[in-house]
Amino acid sequence: MPAASLRLHFEPDHEEFRTGVRRFFQQEIAPHVERWREQGHVDRSAFTQAGALGYLLTWAGEQYGGAGIDDLRYEQILVEECVRHADVGIYFNLHSTVVAPYIAEIGNEEQRQRFLPKAISGEHILAIAMTEPGAGSDLAGMRTQAKPTADGSGWVLNGAKTYISNGTQADVVVVAARTSTESKHAIGLFVVEAGMPGFTRGRKLKKMGLPAQDTAELFFDHVVVPAANVLGDPTQGFAHMARLLAKERLSLAMTSLAHAQTAFDLTLDYIKERQAFGQAIGAFQNSRFVMAGLRAELDATQCFVDQCVLLANAGRLDADTGAKAKLLATDLEGKVIDACLQLHGGAGYMDEYRISRMYTDARVSRIFAGSNEIMKEIIGRGLGLYGRRR
Ligand SMILES: Cc1cc2nc3c(=O)[nH]c(=O)nc-3n(C[C@H](O)[C@H](O)[C@H](O)COP(=O)(O)OP(=O)(O)OC[C@H]3O[C@@H](n4cnc5c(N)ncnc54)[C@H](O)[C@@H]3O)c2cc1C
């Protein structure tokens, strides 16, 4: 971790919260991680345990059963302690800070009352489905389509989604679908619930990392979604996604940076112990320079991400800034973990050393939630630099 003095945005209440959260991850979550990585998903009871302690959707209002503390610093603490003491592949934050805000911020009061309480308690696990086999970065190319039912009481959904996190376990999935044959920018957001006729799940996808996080294909075959399950204006999904994706990207930046900080710390311990040529590996000038450079970059990026958390709290996190946080933190995560693995030598390639799995777990951070090339596109457009328009 960076020197505590470098982080000024936490207050005593946050540190007290961190103590309880750390105990939870150490005692209730860490003992199961190995088994979850084997079985390919987290036990549902992890969500209900986290929910019982108030660790899911910390921001949600008391009228829905939440704590009503709309302060992203609490989510940041949850992410940091989860990554450090349990695993990077346990996606409470996807549930809490990525998917649930679609319901809270775009949904209406009836939808909030219907969906938020069980998300807060952990009885229901949430997922979001945008990506398709033929459309990831270019979401305007999505083919999943929603057509109004003949009687106008709802929509009929047809299509397929892929790479969906929490995909096999989710009870509630926010699905993006095209709602007009004329405009590819008319997208709606539909709440699809487990058990709706025509909604099926494909295989759990095998991945190079993050084995405890289930990632799946979802299929929609004439799924009738009632109008009551449409979030907001069914033609304005892009605008909604653009707004909420900034916070999603910050959430990933917080996770990636916590992962990098953890890799740094365990490597520092390792190179102080491991000997070669009669001295600790850490005593070689190369090791000192590598670690010093990484320390400086970690501290600088942490300051930026912490500032973004405060911007989000103030309602001022824009798309460009969210993209910058994601770009910087995930690039640094890759750089730090690669350098740390190198300092471990052959041990770094062995599964029994955490740095080895951190390497494969981290690789996706530069790809998902919008690839880092797309982050540069967003930041570039903010500078008034546009490529060819389609
Ligand atoms: C483990 C995992 C979990 C995921 N979870 C979810 C989820 O829960 N929900 C969900 O909806 N999606 C999820 N995704 C999907 C993820 O968001 C997409 O994979 C990502 O957006 C990239 O899309 P793509 O895979 O189609 O790549 P492509 O769009 O095919 O991109 C391929 C390459 O081309 C580059 N590229 C594309 N367009 C441009 C451009 N304009 N300029 C420069 N380079 C470009 C990309 O950066 C990339 O390097 C997940 C993915 C993974 C791997």
The ligand as an SDF file (V2000), in Angstrom:
LIG
                    3D

 53 58  0  0  0  0  0  0  0  0999 V2000
  -13.6090  -12.0010  -18.6420 C   0  0  0  0  0  0  0  0  0  0  0  0
  -14.5100  -11.0640  -19.3820 C   0  0  0  0  0  0  0  0  0  0  0  0
  -15.6440  -10.5810  -18.7400 C   0  0  0  0  0  0  0  0  0  0  0  0
  -16.5300   -9.7230  -19.4320 C   0  0  0  0  0  0  0  0  0  0  0  0
  -17.6890   -9.3210  -18.8180 N   0  0  0  0  0  0  0  0  0  0  0  0
  -18.6290   -8.6580  -19.5460 C   0  0  0  0  0  0  0  0  0  0  0  0
  -19.9210   -8.3800  -19.0110 C   0  0  0  0  0  0  0  0  0  0  0  0
  -20.2120   -8.6800  -17.8410 O   0  0  0  0  0  0  0  0  0  0  0  0
  -20.8240   -7.7670  -19.7970 N   0  0  0  0  0  0  0  0  0  0  0  0
  -20.5470   -7.3980  -21.0820 C   0  0  0  0  0  0  0  0  0  0  0  0
  -21.4350   -6.8380  -21.7450 O   0  0  0  0  0  0  0  0  0  0  0  0
  -19.3270   -7.6380  -21.6290 N   0  0  0  0  0  0  0  0  0  0  0  0
  -18.3730   -8.2670  -20.8950 C   0  0  0  0  0  0  0  0  0  0  0  0
  -17.1360   -8.5370  -21.4450 N   0  0  0  0  0  0  0  0  0  0  0  0
  -16.8690   -8.1310  -22.8110 C   0  0  0  0  0  0  0  0  0  0  0  0
  -15.8450   -7.0050  -22.9450 C   0  0  0  0  0  0  0  0  0  0  0  0
  -16.3670   -5.7870  -22.4880 O   0  0  0  0  0  0  0  0  0  0  0  0
  -15.4000   -6.9740  -24.4180 C   0  0  0  0  0  0  0  0  0  0  0  0
  -14.6230   -8.1300  -24.6310 O   0  0  0  0  0  0  0  0  0  0  0  0
  -14.6100   -5.7260  -24.7590 C   0  0  0  0  0  0  0  0  0  0  0  0
  -15.4460   -4.5880  -24.7660 O   0  0  0  0  0  0  0  0  0  0  0  0
  -13.9390   -5.8240  -26.1450 C   0  0  0  0  0  0  0  0  0  0  0  0
  -14.8300   -6.2340  -27.1280 O   0  0  0  0  0  0  0  0  0  0  0  0
  -14.4830   -7.4700  -28.0990 P   0  0  0  0  0  0  0  0  0  0  0  0
  -14.0670   -8.6150  -27.2400 O   0  0  0  0  0  0  0  0  0  0  0  0
  -15.6080   -7.6900  -29.0280 O   0  0  0  0  0  0  0  0  0  0  0  0
  -13.1990   -7.0100  -28.9010 O   0  0  0  0  0  0  0  0  0  0  0  0
  -13.1970   -6.2890  -30.3400 P   0  0  0  0  0  0  0  0  0  0  0  0
  -14.1740   -5.1870  -30.3260 O   0  0  0  0  0  0  0  0  0  0  0  0
  -13.3210   -7.3230  -31.3810 O   0  0  0  0  0  0  0  0  0  0  0  0
  -11.7310   -5.6710  -30.3550 O   0  0  0  0  0  0  0  0  0  0  0  0
  -10.5810   -6.4100  -30.7720 C   0  0  0  0  0  0  0  0  0  0  0  0
   -9.3660   -5.4670  -30.7300 C   0  0  0  0  0  0  0  0  0  0  0  0
   -9.5990   -4.3790  -31.6130 O   0  0  0  0  0  0  0  0  0  0  0  0
   -9.4320   -3.1620  -30.9260 C   0  0  0  0  0  0  0  0  0  0  0  0
  -10.3590   -2.1370  -31.4280 N   0  0  0  0  0  0  0  0  0  0  0  0
  -11.6860   -2.2330  -31.6110 C   0  0  0  0  0  0  0  0  0  0  0  0
  -12.1930   -1.0700  -32.0280 N   0  0  0  0  0  0  0  0  0  0  0  0
  -11.1540   -0.2050  -32.1210 C   0  0  0  0  0  0  0  0  0  0  0  0
  -11.0210    1.1790  -32.4800 C   0  0  0  0  0  0  0  0  0  0  0  0
  -12.0820    1.9150  -32.8130 N   0  0  0  0  0  0  0  0  0  0  0  0
   -9.7790    1.7270  -32.4570 N   0  0  0  0  0  0  0  0  0  0  0  0
   -8.7130    1.0060  -32.0930 C   0  0  0  0  0  0  0  0  0  0  0  0
   -8.7690   -0.2960  -31.7200 N   0  0  0  0  0  0  0  0  0  0  0  0
   -9.9690   -0.8940  -31.7400 C   0  0  0  0  0  0  0  0  0  0  0  0
   -9.7590   -3.4850  -29.4730 C   0  0  0  0  0  0  0  0  0  0  0  0
   -9.1630   -2.5380  -28.6150 O   0  0  0  0  0  0  0  0  0  0  0  0
   -9.1450   -4.8510  -29.3450 C   0  0  0  0  0  0  0  0  0  0  0  0
   -7.7690   -4.7440  -29.0930 O   0  0  0  0  0  0  0  0  0  0  0  0
  -16.2370   -9.3300  -20.7560 C   0  0  0  0  0  0  0  0  0  0  0  0
  -15.0630   -9.8000  -21.3710 C   0  0  0  0  0  0  0  0  0  0  0  0
  -14.2210  -10.6620  -20.7080 C   0  0  0  0  0  0  0  0  0  0  0  0
  -13.0040  -11.1670  -21.4250 C   0  0  0  0  0  0  0  0  0  0  0  0
  1  2  1  0
  2  3  1  0
  2 52  2  0
  3  4  2  0
  4  5  1  0
  4 50  1  0
  5  6  2  0
  6  7  1  0
  6 13  1  0
  7  8  2  0
  7  9  1  0
  9 10  1  0
 10 11  2  0
 10 12  1  0
 12 13  2  0
 13 14  1  0
 14 15  1  0
 14 50  1  0
 15 16  1  0
 16 17  1  0
 16 18  1  0
 18 19  1  0
 18 20  1  0
 20 21  1  0
 20 22  1  0
 22 23  1  0
 23 24  1  0
 24 25  2  0
 24 26  1  0
 24 27  1  0
 27 28  1  0
 28 29  2  0
 28 30  1  0
 28 31  1  0
 31 32  1  0
 32 33  1  0
 33 34  1  0
 33 48  1  0
 34 35  1  0
 35 36  1  0
 35 46  1  0
 36 37  1  0
 36 45  1  0
 37 38  2  0
 38 39  1  0
 39 40  1  0
 39 45  2  0
 40 41  1  0
 40 42  2  0
 42 43  1  0
 43 44  2  0
 44 45  1  0
 46 47  1  0
 46 48  1  0
 48 49  1  0
 50 51  2  0
 51 52  1  0
 52 53  1  0
M  END
$$$$
